[in-house]
Amino acid sequence: EVQVVESGGGSVQPGGSLRLSCTASGFAEGAPDMGWYRPAPENACELVSSISSDGTTYYADSVKGRFTISQDNAKNTMYLQMNSLKAEDTAVYYCGADLRVLSPYVPCARNDLDAWGQGTLVTVSS
């Protein structure tokens, strides 16, 4: 069974930093593309950042220059370093993994990604 397990998140003041981690398991057919989503309008989740199995990265315009995604292939783990956090970054962040290219928008519930996490809350508030 494929699955992802998230860790990290928490509360921080504006301008602060947090790191999220996501570990994938069960992908016997190859290394998945992995990414972080957060809720957007109309019940969709927006892809915030992703990293493919070959190391290609993607960032939404709203986080470029502030967030950095990386991966440790030996541990099947992806990391999202979030710096200069803003109040508008407050959200539940979901880890998604799929052997296909990740879509920029997916339903937050009952989507067709190979693996979807439980979500981890990030709160940015003074």
Secondary structure as UniProt FT lines:
FT   STRAND          3..8
FT   STRAND          10..12
FT   TURN            14..15
FT   STRAND          18..25
FT   TURN            28..29
FT   STRAND          33..40
FT   TURN            41..43
FT   STRAND          44..51
FT   TURN            53..54
FT   STRAND          57..59
FT   TURN            61..66
FT   STRAND          67..72
FT   HELIX           73..75
FT   STRAND          77..82
FT   HELIX           87..89
FT   STRAND          91..98
FT   STRAND          105..107
FT   STRAND          115..116
FT   STRAND          120..124
//
